[in-house]
Amino acid sequence: MKKRLLATSMIAALALPVPAFMAANGTITFTGDISNTTCNVSVNGRNSSTTIVFEPISASALAKAGEVANEQPVILTLTNCQNPTENVRALFDSTETDSMTGNLKNKGSAANVQVQLMDNNRKPIKLGDGSQASGPSFKIVDDLATLNYFARYYATDKVEAGDVSTVVNYSLSYF
């Protein structure tokens, strides 16, 4: 009886969880600022949410991978900025981002074409990689700012005719 009780006790003890011991290698502190800056925004002279229409072009203008065409301005105008900081930049993101190119994937019927966003220096903006946070910024002066960006078609291969449709979100980073 004692042997059976001892065996049962040992099995029960082995089934108990063993506490894990960890040694801390360091700490991470998170800090930040929350701005109360707000501005009225318009895109290309319209509402803060709008549609930019590319002019029609021939598929032959995008005959191979890497070719670009049909550049359009994307101008964010900020007015009536309350409690303005000195600088601002737009940060773009989308669920339609191609992780390889950082461009916006086409949801329309045209094949092998994407929409590429560019900063004010016409340098491509790669969505999804964090580089936008250190990209060009714009000054807020007299409660106003104009943020100049561009968009264009980008061929991933020989483009096949059809319609182009994609969406990007933007947020403003004041600093």
Secondary structure, 3 states (H helix, E strand, C coil): CHHHHHHHHHHHHHHCCCCCCCCCCCCCCCCCCCCCCEEEEEECCCCCCCCCCCCCCCHHHHCCCCCEEEEEEEEEEEEEEECCCCEEEEEEECCCECCCCCCEECCCCCEEEEEEEECCCCCECCCCCCHHHHCCCEECECCEEEEEEEEEEEEEEEEECCCCCCCCEEEEEEC
